[in-house]
Amino acid sequence: MTENTVTNWLKIAFQQPLDCESEMFYFDKSDKQFFSILSIEYLLFDKKHNLINDISLYYTSEEIQQLAKRLKAIQKKKNSILLIPRYGIIQEPSNLLKYIAEFLIQNRIDIKSCSIFEIYQKEPIVKKEIVKKPWWKFF
C-alpha cells in the first residue's frame, strides 16, 4: 500500500462532517491498520460481539472476526484503537495536511508501514436458509 493511498484515506476521514456518525474512522496501533466502522455494522453482532445468525453478509469470516475484535476494543476504550479526529470540510489543503501530520506525529504513526482495512467481497455471502425466511422473521 502506498503512502499516497493512506494519505488520501486520511483526508477523507479528517474531513467527515462533525455531526455525522454513520461512519467512524480509526487506527489500530496493534495491527498498524486504518479502518472505518459503519454504524450498520454494529447490527451484525449481539451484545457479546457474537455474529447474529440468519444474516446476509458482504464479509468473509476473517473480516467478521476482525470487525468483532475491533468493535470490542472500541467498546472497552482500549488504547490500541485511536479515533481519527473530524474537522469537516477544510478549504485549505495545507491546513488539512498539517492536521494529518500532527495526528501522525502525536501518535507516532509511520504511514509507510501502515495499511487500510478494506472489504473486497462484492456480492453478499448468503446462507441458503435465509432466502427461505419471510421478511418479518428477521425482526
Order of alpha helices (4+ residues) and beta strands (2+ residues): alpha-beta-beta-alpha-beta-alpha-beta-alpha
